[in-house]
Amino acid sequence: MTKPIIALVTDCDDTVAGDTTTKFLSHRGIDTAKFWGTEVKELLARGWDPSLAYLKRLIANVGKGKPLGEVTNQVLRDFGASLEDSLYPGVATLRADLQSIAAEIYPEITVEFYVISGGMKLVVENIPSLKATCNAVYGCEFEQDPTTGLICDLMRCVTFTEKTRYIFEINKGISPNNMNPYAVNTDQPENERRVPFKNMIYVGDGLTDIPSFSLVKARGGVSFGVFNPGQEASAQRALVEFLSTDRVASMHSPKYGKTDDLGALIRAAVTRMAKRIKAERTGVTDTGAVRLTPAD
């Protein structure tokens, strides 16, 4: 019998860290208000997919004498390594805490941590604490020009429903290094899948996370939403798009410590999952109840 796995799967920007793409653009001297509000917006008005639109404009600004200058994949790695302070409270120690909770209930359990981002993979995966604790990061990737070494073409773009592709890859146990993009479509019985959906927790903040919220929740996992309580538009979106449509269990500010609302609820979800797994594996049932929503 394979060892049981609980997977925490999150978005990155505005979920576990500040907006890494905007930070990179600003760091390289780009007027980010113009980039997002004019350059990208013009492409959206012409029918471009949002992820492809920002990536097209980003690549167009790369090159000697251009606004972003000479950007290589190594430049992206190095920038990611500088972003530890962009992580939200409690993220750096979250996986270790969850592993400790699960192992205390049933030592056979492993807790894994995945980030699926519409941002740039090499930036996100090189944030030190994410590099140390994530099993894998999925994100947008670039090809480099063999002559100049500069990023020049898009290799991978993570859009709304692409996020669900990677959730299925996690579910089926497909390696992040698998070079076959069609492997995820291989039929696999539910009882043979490496990480059952009922052992998954998904956390995200935006409209791009809606398919992932719905997928995980509909198949027995738990979804939590993140919003900025200091921004009226963020609060309104949380109510209209997420809570009123029952896509998430609850919405919270992005704080992951033991005594923070979201951090406490994620820990409660892992506790409940671990107790269920123990009961399934040993027949020993823990009757203690665990709430997944704040008390009234």
Number of C-alpha atoms within 10 A of each C-alpha: 4 7 11 19 20 25 25 23 25 23 27 26 22 20 24 25 20 17 15 22 18 18 16 19 16 14 12 14 12 17 14 16 11 11 17 15 11 12 17 21 17 14 17 16 9 9 10 15 13 17 18 20 19 21 21 18 15 20 17 14 17 18 17 12 9 10 16 20 14 17 19 20 19 14 15 18 18 15 19 24 19 13 20 15 12 17 24 18 17 18 20 19 15 20 20 14 15 24 18 16 19 25 15 13 18 19 15 16 20 17 23 20 20 22 25 25 26 26 25 25 24 23 25 29 24 21 23 17 17 25 15 11 18 16 15 19 24 25 25 22 21 20 15 17 12 9 6 12 14 22 23 20 15 15 10 17 21 23 20 20 14 20 24 21 17 23 25 20 20 23 20 23 15 16 11 13 7 11 8 8 8 8 13 19 11 8 8 10 8 12 8 12 16 18 23 23 24 16 25 27 24 26 26 28 28 20 14 20 26 21 16 27 27 20 20 25 22 14 13 14 20 28 29 25 25 25 23 17 15 9 9 11 11 15 16 13 16 25 15 11 15 25 16 11 11 15 23 24 16 21 24 20 19 28 20 23 20 16 11 16 18 25 22 18 23 25 23 19 23 25 20 21 23 27 21 19 23 21 14 11 14 10 10 12 12 12 7 7 9 15 10 18 16 10 5 3
